[in-house]
Amino acid sequence: MAPFLWTMVGIPILSIAAGGFGKDRLNLFFMGFFRDLARIKAHKRSRQKLNGVVPVDATSVSMLGRDDPGIDFLQDESDSASSSSATTFTAQELFEFGSGINERPIYLSIFGRVYDVSNGEKFYGKGAAYEMFAGRDVTRALCLGCLEPECLVRSTEGLTQKQLQEGKRWLSFFHTHDKYQYVGNMETIDSEAQLDILVESAVLQ
């Protein structure tokens, strides 16, 4: 392995192993690492389309990596993609229309926003590492790095600001990715509807 790659990958891996991280924290690290690599590649493709070939340098890595503050659409009422004219999904509809089964598209939801990630079939399609995300709300899962069925829910109850920020980095990733498309919103939930949604999610698993 080249010295630069060893510095970027090898040392953090050794640090994690030495620290005795749990499975979710390992997932969180590796998922975030590969997300940031994918973000750099997407940025490079976009720049190539606009300006011709542009090399990815250290500045690009820093700008697109862990320093990304994430997007917080919950605080941006003016965002046009959050308008009432957007398609609205229930948890059941998200799974029915976006499971990737029988040539359906692959949808996932994060922080109430639904993205078509069909072009990422090698990640989210049948037999892929994150096939459990297809047709699901992945907000809690991506905030925590948890791939267990109980984490595939919209609830952010009990999460820390740091965990929420990690989730918002993922929201930023999906929203700015050149191959993924925003397709709508999850239905608005209130305290009374939350239990129904959790039950719905459990039934679909």
C-alpha positions in Angstrom: 0.0 0.0 0.0 1.3 3.5 -0.9 2.5 5.6 2.0 -0.3 8.2 1.5 -3.0 5.5 1.5 -1.5 3.9 4.6 -1.6 7.2 6.3 -5.2 7.8 5.2 -6.5 4.3 5.9 -4.1 2.1 7.8 -3.5 4.3 10.9 -7.3 5.0 11.5 -8.0 1.3 11.2 -5.2 0.5 13.7 -6.6 3.1 16.0 -10.1 1.7 15.9 -8.8 -1.8 16.5 -6.8 -0.7 19.4 -9.7 1.3 20.9 -11.9 -1.8 20.9 -14.8 0.0 19.1 -18.1 -1.8 18.9 -19.7 -3.0 15.7 -21.8 0.2 15.2 -18.8 2.5 15.7 -16.8 0.4 13.2 -19.7 0.7 10.8 -20.0 4.4 11.4 -16.3 5.0 10.6 -16.1 2.9 7.5 -19.5 4.1 6.1 -18.4 7.7 6.6 -15.0 7.1 5.1 -16.4 5.5 1.9 -19.2 8.1 1.8 -16.6 10.8 1.7 -14.6 9.0 -1.0 -17.8 8.7 -3.1 -18.5 12.4 -2.5 -15.1 13.2 -3.9 -15.7 11.1 -7.0 -19.2 12.7 -7.5 -17.6 16.1 -7.2 -14.9 15.2 -9.7 -17.5 14.0 -12.2 -19.5 17.2 -11.8 -16.4 19.4 -12.3 -15.5 17.4 -15.4 -18.9 18.1 -16.9 -18.6 21.8 -16.2 -15.0 22.6 -16.7 -13.2 19.7 -18.3 -10.8 17.4 -16.4 -10.1 18.7 -12.9 -7.8 16.7 -10.6 -8.9 16.0 -7.1 -6.4 17.7 -4.8 -5.9 17.9 -1.1 -8.2 21.0 -0.9 -11.0 19.1 -2.5 -10.6 16.2 -0.1 -10.7 18.6 2.9 -13.7 20.5 1.5 -15.7 17.4 0.7 -14.7 15.2 3.6 -15.4 15.2 7.3 -15.5 19.0 7.5 -18.8 18.9 5.6 -21.4 20.5 8.0 -24.2 18.7 6.3 -27.6 20.0 5.1 -30.3 20.9 7.5 -33.5 21.3 5.5 -35.5 21.2 8.7 -34.3 24.8 9.3 -34.8 25.9 5.7 -38.4 26.6 5.0 -37.6 28.3 1.7 -36.1 25.2 0.1 -38.1 24.5 -3.0 -37.7 20.7 -2.7 -39.6 20.8 0.6 -42.7 22.4 -1.0 -46.1 21.0 -0.4 -46.3 20.1 -4.2 -43.7 17.3 -3.7 -44.8 13.6 -3.6 -45.5 12.4 -0.1 -44.9 8.8 1.0 -46.0 6.8 4.0 -43.5 4.2 5.4 -45.5 1.5 3.7 -45.6 3.3 0.3 -41.9 3.9 0.5 -41.3 0.2 0.8 -43.9 -0.8 -1.8 -42.7 1.7 -4.5 -39.0 1.9 -3.6 -37.9 -1.6 -2.5 -36.0 -2.4 -5.7 -38.0 -5.7 -6.0 -39.4 -6.7 -9.3 -37.6 -3.9 -11.2 -39.0 -1.2 -8.9 -36.7 1.7 -8.2 -34.7 1.9 -5.0 -35.8 4.7 -2.7 -34.6 5.6 0.7 -35.6 8.3 3.1 -33.4 10.4 5.5 -34.7 13.2 7.7 -38.1 13.0 5.9 -36.7 13.4 2.4 -36.9 10.6 -0.2 -34.1 9.9 -2.7 -34.0 7.6 -5.7 -30.7 5.8 -5.4 -31.4 3.2 -8.1 -28.1 4.2 -9.8 -26.4 2.9 -6.7 -27.7 -0.6 -7.1 -24.3 -2.1 -6.4 -24.6 -0.6 -2.9 -28.4 -0.8 -2.2 -29.6 -3.6 -4.6 -30.3 -7.2 -3.9 -27.3 -8.9 -2.4 -25.4 -5.6 -1.8 -23.9 -4.5 1.4 -26.8 -2.0 2.2 -29.7 -3.8 0.6 -31.6 -3.5 3.9 -31.8 0.3 3.2 -34.0 -0.2 0.1 -37.5 1.2 0.6 -36.7 2.2 4.2 -36.1 5.3 6.3 -32.4 5.3 7.2 -32.2 8.4 9.3 -31.4 6.6 12.6 -29.3 4.0 10.9 -27.0 6.5 9.3 -26.8 8.7 12.4 -25.6 5.7 14.4 -23.8 3.5 11.9 -26.3 0.8 12.8 -27.4 -1.7 10.2 -29.8 -3.7 12.4 -33.5 -3.8 11.6 -34.5 -1.8 14.7 -32.4 1.1 13.4 -34.3 1.4 10.1 -36.7 4.0 11.5 -37.2 7.7 11.2 -37.0 8.4 14.9 -34.1 10.6 16.2 -35.1 10.3 19.8 -32.2 10.2 22.2 -29.6 11.0 19.6 -26.8 13.5 20.4 -25.9 16.5 18.3 -22.8 14.7 17.0 -24.9 11.8 15.9 -27.4 14.1 14.2 -24.6 15.9 12.5 -23.3 12.6 11.0 -26.8 12.0 9.7 -26.9 15.4 8.1 -23.6 14.7 6.3 -25.4 11.7 4.8 -28.4 14.0 3.8 -25.9 16.3 2.2 -24.3 13.4 0.4 -27.6 12.1 -1.1 -28.9 15.6 -2.0 -25.7 16.7 -3.8 -24.8 13.4 -5.4 -24.8 13.6 -9.2 -26.4 10.1 -9.6 -29.2 10.3 -7.0 -32.4 12.2 -7.3 -34.8 13.8 -4.7 -38.3 12.4 -5.4 -40.4 13.6 -2.5 -41.0 13.7 1.3 -42.2 11.4 4.0 -45.5 12.2 5.5 -45.4 14.8 8.3 -45.4 13.0 11.6 -46.7 14.1 15.0 -46.4 12.4 18.4 -49.6 10.4 17.8 -48.5 9.1 14.4 -45.0 8.2 15.5 -46.1 4.9 17.1 -48.1 3.9 14.0 -45.0 4.5 11.8 -42.8 2.5 14.1 -45.3 -0.4 14.1 -45.5 -0.1 10.2 -41.7 -0.3 10.0 -41.6 -3.4 12.2 -44.3 -5.1 10.1 -42.4 -4.5 6.9 -39.2 -6.0 8.2 
